[in-house]
């Protein structure tokens, strides 16, 4: 596990270097050529450099063990990084849409050679970054967000290349802001899902794929459990789901005999719903004390 974490951290560091180089080149090329699409791609790359740095730092922090003060550990650091990345990308996409609108109203001549050359360079660098992080993308939401950003960069570089070719062949300079709009819309759509998921985890919402009623029904399949109440279901991170509840027993059992019920319940919840951490409190309500 430690080796896997180190491998992921190293891959994130490599993608930071690759994206840093292409960002500097695209900013310079965008200013020289006058291409808004190239500058928008550079901004997207810059956001990814920041996002991958955040992902790297959060990954390192998330590896820290729990303490008396931080009893749940630092896993939420990666979710927080994903949230910050999503907010920054949405802000950038809105900014680029505004700038594209201005450029549509006042089109400018663009040097397609700079646009084409740096578009190709961006596609190669981003393609390498995607390949580097491909095997780590399912580790958690933080790494997946960085991976999706890099795929978005590769696709936007392709859009820049296509735009440069159109300007070269047909002299249609309005294609430059059009590519910018396409890049912005793509960023917004793919980022919103990450934002929604990270907010849900930070707000301790129940995982959308788990129906709480189904969880109760599964627990009540255990003969010793009469009913379930006082339920809390939330995600500590994108791979760790916590569940706590009060279990009302069908008969008054000593504490020593509830261990088997606990193990059975844990196994059922893990196999059916991938719930990894459970806390149960047992109760018994006798018929004599029941108020009907």
Number of C-alpha atoms within 10 A of each C-alpha: 6 8 8 11 15 13 14 21 17 14 19 26 17 16 25 20 15 18 27 18 16 23 25 15 16 28 22 17 22 23 13 13 18 19 28 25 32 36 22 29 33 29 20 27 31 21 20 29 25 19 25 28 19 22 29 24 17 22 26 18 16 17 15 11 12 13 10 7 7 9 9 12 17 21 23 22 21 27 30 20 25 29 23 16 25 27 15 16 24 20 12 18 25 16 13 25 20 12 16 24 15 12 18 15 10 9 16 15 14 23 18 24 16 21 30 22 15 26 29 17 17 31 23 17 22 26 17 18 24 22 15 18 23 14 11 19 18 13 14 18 23 30 27 19 27 29 25 19 27 28 18 23 27 25 19 30 31 19 23 32 26 18 27 30 18 17 22 16 9 9 14 16 22 20 20 30 27 20 26 29 22 16 25 26 17 15 23 19 12 17 24 15 13 22 20 12 19 25 16 16 21 16 11 16 14 18 17 9 7 14 11 15 8 12 18 17 12 14 21 17 12 14 10 17 19 17 15 19 11 9 14 16 19 19 22 19 21 18 14 14 20 19 19 16 17 16 23 19 21 15 13 13 13 8 8 7 9 14 11 10 16 17 10 13 19 20 15 18 19 14 10 12 15 16 21 16 15 17 12 15 11 16 18 14 13 11 8 6 7 7 5 4
